[in-house]
Structure formats: C-alpha cells, structure tokens
Amino acid sequence: MGGLPSNRAVVENLLHHGDRLEIARPVCHWLFFQNETDLAECVHKTQALGFEVVQIDQLDDEHMKFSLQISRIDHVDQYSIDRCTLELLELCKLYNAEYDGWETEVVID
C-alpha cells in the first residue's frame, strides 16, 4: 500500500474503525517554527492554499519557539492525504519548520 509511513498508519487506523475515507472532513495539521517571521510567512501561504488557522502558540522550547495548528476540509484516502502532507512538507522546507503530523475524526456514515 504506498504512501508516507506515518500517513499509512493513520489511514489504516481509520479503516480499522470502519471509516469511509472517501468522505471529505476537517483534517488538522501541526507545524513548528524557530521564529515568528517564518511562522507569519507560512501562515499566509497556508491560508492561500485553503487552510484556516486553528491555533498559534508560543512555546517554551529553545529550538522550536512557535506551533501552528491548521485545518482544511480534505479527503483522507492514501493518495489525497499524501499529496496534502507532501505540500506541507515542502512549505516546512521553505520556512525552516517541522511538520508534526495530522489527525481527523472517524467518519462512518
């Protein structure tokens, strides 16, 4: 079953719980930043891609000082979620950020 390993594990967990992957739903993602400038620039870029900001926090961490939680309505089949996370991983490279994964709710009906 191809795909990014962490995505594959989440998709398999959703399937195990009877999820209907073809139904689009809110998907939350977490990114961590070293500085406020990179955070602000990435926020603008993610909003242009249709994400909305759920939460921004300042962290008590020497390496990663800010966290960003974003959400967008997406499909969570393997292909769709891999495309989405690869897009976010590319943004992380541009803005010196770390991508920390995604989560969503199980949709049965």
ABEGO torsion letter per residue (X at the ends): XBEBAAAAAAAAAAAAAGBBAABBBBBBBBBBBABAAAAAAAAAAAAAAGBBBABBBBBBBAABABBBBBBBBBBABAAAAAAAAAAAAAAAAAAGBBBAEBBBBBBAX
